[in-house]
Amino acid sequence: MARMDIYEDARTVSRADLAGWLRQLANQLESDGRVYYGAAGAVAVADEVRCELEIERESETELSVEIEFSWTLPAPVKAAEQETAAATDDEADEEPKAEESAEEPKAEEKPKA
């Protein structure tokens, strides 16, 4: 699958606004493990991620700091495997049928006088 950009935003902000945005991002990750973007977008972040911090001198007058984190999505389960797992779960949840249960107790016989 080819690389696909989901969202990109570039703007000039104050250092204080940048710090606030980074705090907001950290709070999102800590609270529900999602990163929110745009009007209503969100992406769930895995419990373990690969992190990269890169500081570069772009020119005599420009520096850049890049923070990147990435993770791999879990492999999708094939439909047949899901059906088999669901059937196994259903069978485990079923109550035993009457014919499978122990023999029904017989009515007590009264002793003959």
KENU-863054 format. One record per residue: residue number from 0; residue in one letter; x, y, z of N, C-alpha, C in turn. Coordinates in Angstrom, 1 decimal. Layout:
<recs>
- NUM	A	X	Y	Z	X	Y	Z	X	Y	Z .
...
</recs>
This chain:
<recs>
- 0	M	0.8	-1.2	0.0	0.0	0.0	0.0	0.9	1.2	0.0 .
- 1	A	0.5	2.2	-0.8	1.3	3.4	-0.9	1.1	4.3	0.3 .
- 2	R	2.1	5.1	0.6	1.9	6.1	1.7	0.8	7.0	1.4 .
- 3	M	0.0	7.3	2.4	-1.1	8.2	2.1	-1.2	9.2	3.3 .
- 4	D	-1.1	10.5	2.9	-1.2	11.6	4.0	-2.7	11.6	4.4 .
- 5	I	-2.8	11.7	5.7	-4.2	11.8	6.3	-4.5	13.2	6.6 .
- 6	Y	-3.5	13.9	7.2	-3.8	15.3	7.6	-2.5	16.0	7.7 .
- 7	E	-2.4	17.3	7.3	-1.2	18.1	7.4	-1.7	19.6	7.7 .
- 8	D	-1.0	20.2	8.6	-1.3	21.6	9.0	0.0	22.3	9.2 .
- 9	A	0.2	23.4	8.6	1.4	24.2	8.8	1.0	25.6	9.1 .
- 10	R	1.6	26.3	10.1	1.3	27.6	10.5	2.4	28.2	11.3 .
- 11	T	2.4	29.5	11.5	3.3	30.2	12.3	2.6	30.6	13.6 .
- 12	V	3.2	30.2	14.7	2.6	30.4	16.1	3.6	30.9	17.0 .
- 13	S	3.2	31.5	18.1	4.2	31.9	19.2	4.7	30.7	19.9 .
- 14	R	5.9	30.8	20.5	6.4	29.8	21.3	5.5	29.3	22.4 .
- 15	A	4.8	30.2	23.0	3.8	29.8	24.1	2.6	29.0	23.4 .
- 16	D	2.2	29.4	22.3	1.1	28.6	21.6	1.6	27.2	21.2 .
- 17	L	2.9	27.1	20.8	3.4	25.8	20.4	3.5	24.9	21.7 .
- 18	A	3.9	25.5	22.8	4.0	24.7	24.0	2.6	24.3	24.4 .
- 19	G	1.6	25.1	24.3	0.2	24.7	24.6	-0.3	23.6	23.7 .
- 20	W	0.0	23.7	22.4	-0.4	22.6	21.5	0.3	21.3	21.8 .
- 21	L	1.6	21.3	22.2	2.3	20.1	22.6	1.7	19.5	23.9 .
- 22	R	1.3	20.4	24.8	0.6	19.9	26.1	-0.7	19.3	25.7 .
- 23	Q	-1.5	19.9	24.8	-2.8	19.4	24.4	-2.6	18.0	23.8 .
- 24	L	-1.6	17.9	22.9	-1.3	16.6	22.3	-1.0	15.5	23.4 .
- 25	A	-0.1	15.9	24.3	0.3	15.0	25.4	-0.9	14.6	26.2 .
- 26	N	-1.8	15.5	26.5	-3.0	15.2	27.3	-3.9	14.2	26.6 .
- 27	Q	-4.1	14.4	25.3	-4.9	13.5	24.5	-4.3	12.1	24.5 .
- 28	L	-3.0	12.0	24.3	-2.4	10.7	24.3	-2.5	10.0	25.7 .
- 29	E	-2.4	10.8	26.7	-2.5	10.2	28.1	-3.9	9.8	28.5 .
- 30	S	-4.9	10.6	28.1	-6.2	10.4	28.5	-6.9	9.3	27.8 .
- 31	D	-7.0	9.3	26.5	-7.7	8.3	25.8	-6.9	7.6	24.6 .
- 32	G	-5.6	8.0	24.5	-4.8	7.3	23.5	-5.1	7.7	22.1 .
- 33	R	-5.7	8.9	21.9	-6.0	9.3	20.5	-5.4	10.7	20.3 .
- 34	V	-5.1	11.0	19.0	-4.6	12.3	18.5	-5.8	12.8	17.7 .
- 35	Y	-6.3	14.0	18.1	-7.4	14.6	17.4	-6.8	15.7	16.4 .
- 36	Y	-7.4	15.8	15.2	-6.9	16.7	14.2	-8.1	17.2	13.4 .
- 37	G	-7.9	18.4	12.8	-9.0	18.9	11.9	-10.3	19.2	12.7 .
- 38	A	-11.4	19.2	11.9	-12.7	19.5	12.5	-13.2	18.3	13.4 .
- 39	A	-13.0	17.1	12.9	-13.5	16.0	13.7	-12.7	14.7	13.5 .
- 40	G	-11.5	14.8	13.1	-10.7	13.6	12.9	-10.0	13.2	14.2 .
- 41	A	-9.7	11.9	14.2	-8.9	11.3	15.4	-8.3	10.0	14.9 .
- 42	V	-7.1	9.8	15.5	-6.5	8.5	15.2	-6.0	7.9	16.5 .
- 43	A	-6.3	6.6	16.7	-5.9	5.9	17.9	-4.4	5.6	17.8 .
- 44	V	-3.7	5.8	18.9	-2.3	5.5	19.0	-2.1	4.3	19.8 .
- 45	A	-1.2	3.4	19.3	-0.9	2.1	19.9	-0.3	2.4	21.3 .
- 46	D	-0.3	1.4	22.1	0.3	1.4	23.4	1.8	1.6	23.4 .
- 47	E	2.4	1.0	22.3	3.9	1.2	22.2	4.1	1.8	20.8 .
- 48	V	5.0	2.8	20.8	5.3	3.5	19.5	6.8	3.7	19.4 .
- 49	R	7.2	3.9	18.1	8.6	4.2	17.8	8.7	5.7	17.8 .
- 50	C	9.6	6.3	18.5	9.7	7.8	18.6	11.1	8.2	18.0 .
- 51	E	11.0	9.4	17.4	12.2	10.0	16.8	12.2	11.5	17.0 .
- 52	L	13.3	12.0	17.4	13.5	13.4	17.6	14.7	13.8	16.7 .
- 53	E	14.5	14.8	15.8	15.5	15.2	14.9	15.7	16.7	15.0 .
- 54	I	16.9	17.1	15.2	17.2	18.6	15.2	18.2	18.8	14.1 .
- 55	E	17.8	19.7	13.2	18.7	20.0	12.1	19.0	21.5	11.9 .
- 56	R	20.1	21.8	11.4	20.4	23.1	10.9	20.1	23.2	9.4 .
- 57	E	19.0	23.9	9.1	18.6	23.9	7.7	19.5	24.9	6.9 .
- 58	S	19.9	26.0	7.5	20.8	27.0	6.9	21.5	27.7	8.0 .
- 59	E	22.2	28.8	7.7	22.9	29.6	8.7	22.0	30.2	9.6 .
- 60	T	20.7	30.5	9.2	19.8	31.2	10.1	18.5	30.4	10.5 .
- 61	E	18.5	29.1	10.0	17.2	28.3	10.3	17.6	27.0	10.9 .
- 62	L	16.9	26.7	12.0	17.0	25.4	12.7	15.6	24.7	12.6 .
- 63	S	15.6	23.4	12.7	14.3	22.7	12.8	14.3	21.6	13.8 .
- 64	V	13.2	21.3	14.4	13.0	20.2	15.3	11.9	19.4	14.8 .
- 65	E	12.1	18.2	14.5	11.0	17.3	14.1	10.8	16.2	15.1 .
- 66	I	9.6	16.0	15.5	9.2	15.0	16.5	8.3	14.0	15.7 .
- 67	E	8.6	12.8	15.6	7.9	11.8	14.9	7.7	10.6	15.7 .
- 68	F	6.5	10.0	15.7	6.2	8.8	16.3	5.4	7.9	15.4 .
- 69	S	5.6	6.7	15.4	4.9	5.8	14.4	4.7	4.4	15.1 .
- 70	W	3.8	3.7	14.6	3.4	2.4	15.1	2.8	1.5	14.0 .
- 71	T	2.8	0.3	14.2	2.2	-0.7	13.2	0.8	-1.1	13.7 .
- 72	L	-0.1	-1.1	12.8	-1.5	-1.5	13.2	-1.5	-3.1	13.3 .
- 73	P	-2.3	-3.6	14.1	-2.3	-5.1	14.2	-2.8	-5.7	12.9 .
- 74	A	-2.3	-6.9	12.6	-2.7	-7.5	11.3	-4.2	-7.8	11.4 .
- 75	P	-5.0	-7.6	10.3	-6.4	-7.9	10.4	-6.6	-9.4	10.4 .
- 76	V	-7.6	-9.8	11.2	-8.0	-11.2	11.3	-8.8	-11.6	10.1 .
- 77	K	-8.5	-12.7	9.4	-9.3	-13.1	8.3	-10.7	-13.5	8.7 .
- 78	A	-11.6	-13.3	7.7	-13.0	-13.6	8.0	-13.3	-15.0	8.5 .
- 79	A	-12.7	-16.0	7.9	-12.9	-17.4	8.3	-12.4	-17.6	9.7 .
- 80	E	-11.3	-17.0	10.1	-10.7	-17.1	11.5	-11.7	-16.5	12.5 .
- 81	Q	-12.3	-15.3	12.1	-13.3	-14.6	13.0	-14.5	-15.5	13.2 .
- 82	E	-15.0	-16.1	12.1	-16.2	-17.0	12.2	-15.9	-18.2	13.1 .
- 83	T	-14.7	-18.8	12.9	-14.4	-20.0	13.7	-14.3	-19.6	15.2 .
- 84	A	-13.6	-18.4	15.4	-13.5	-18.0	16.8	-14.9	-17.7	17.4 .
- 85	A	-15.8	-17.0	16.6	-17.1	-16.7	17.1	-17.9	-18.0	17.4 .
- 86	A	-17.8	-19.0	16.5	-18.5	-20.2	16.7	-18.0	-20.9	18.0 .
- 87	T	-16.7	-20.9	18.2	-16.1	-21.6	19.4	-16.6	-20.9	20.6 .
- 88	D	-16.7	-19.5	20.6	-17.2	-18.7	21.7	-18.6	-19.0	22.0 .
- 89	D	-19.5	-19.2	20.9	-20.9	-19.4	21.1	-21.1	-20.8	21.7 .
- 90	E	-20.3	-21.8	21.3	-20.5	-23.1	21.8	-20.1	-23.2	23.3 .
- 91	A	-19.1	-22.4	23.7	-18.7	-22.4	25.1	-19.8	-21.7	25.9 .
- 92	D	-20.5	-20.8	25.4	-21.5	-20.1	26.1	-22.9	-20.8	26.3 .
- 93	E	-23.1	-21.8	25.4	-24.4	-22.6	25.4	-24.5	-23.4	26.7 .
- 94	E	-25.8	-23.6	27.1	-26.0	-24.5	28.3	-26.2	-25.9	27.7 .
- 95	P	-25.8	-26.9	28.5	-26.0	-28.3	28.0	-27.4	-28.6	27.7 .
- 96	K	-27.7	-29.3	26.7	-29.0	-29.7	26.3	-29.5	-30.8	27.2 .
- 97	A	-30.8	-31.0	27.3	-31.4	-32.0	28.3	-30.8	-33.4	28.0 .
- 98	E	-30.7	-33.8	26.7	-30.2	-35.2	26.4	-28.7	-35.3	26.8 .
- 99	E	-28.0	-34.2	26.9	-26.6	-34.3	27.2	-26.4	-34.3	28.7 .
- 100	S	-27.4	-33.9	29.5	-27.2	-33.8	30.9	-27.4	-35.1	31.5 .
- 101	A	-27.1	-35.2	32.8	-27.1	-36.5	33.5	-28.5	-37.0	33.5 .
- 102	E	-28.6	-38.3	33.7	-29.9	-39.0	33.7	-30.9	-38.3	34.7 .
- 103	E	-32.1	-38.1	34.3	-33.1	-37.5	35.2	-33.3	-38.4	36.4 .
- 104	P	-33.5	-37.9	37.6	-33.7	-38.7	38.7	-35.1	-39.4	38.6 .
- 105	K	-35.2	-40.6	39.1	-36.5	-41.4	39.0	-37.3	-41.0	40.3 .
- 106	A	-38.6	-41.1	40.1	-39.5	-40.8	41.2	-39.3	-41.8	42.3 .
- 107	E	-39.3	-41.4	43.5	-39.1	-42.3	44.6	-40.2	-43.4	44.7 .
- 108	E	-39.8	-44.6	44.9	-40.9	-45.6	45.1	-41.2	-45.8	46.5 .
- 109	K	-42.5	-45.9	46.8	-42.9	-46.1	48.2	-42.7	-47.6	48.6 .
- 110	P	-42.2	-47.8	49.8	-42.0	-49.2	50.2	-43.4	-49.9	50.3 .
- 111	K	-43.4	-51.2	49.9	-44.7	-52.0	50.0	-44.9	-52.4	51.5 .
- 112	A	-46.1	-52.3	51.9	-46.4	-52.7	53.3	-46.7	-54.1	53.5 .
</recs>
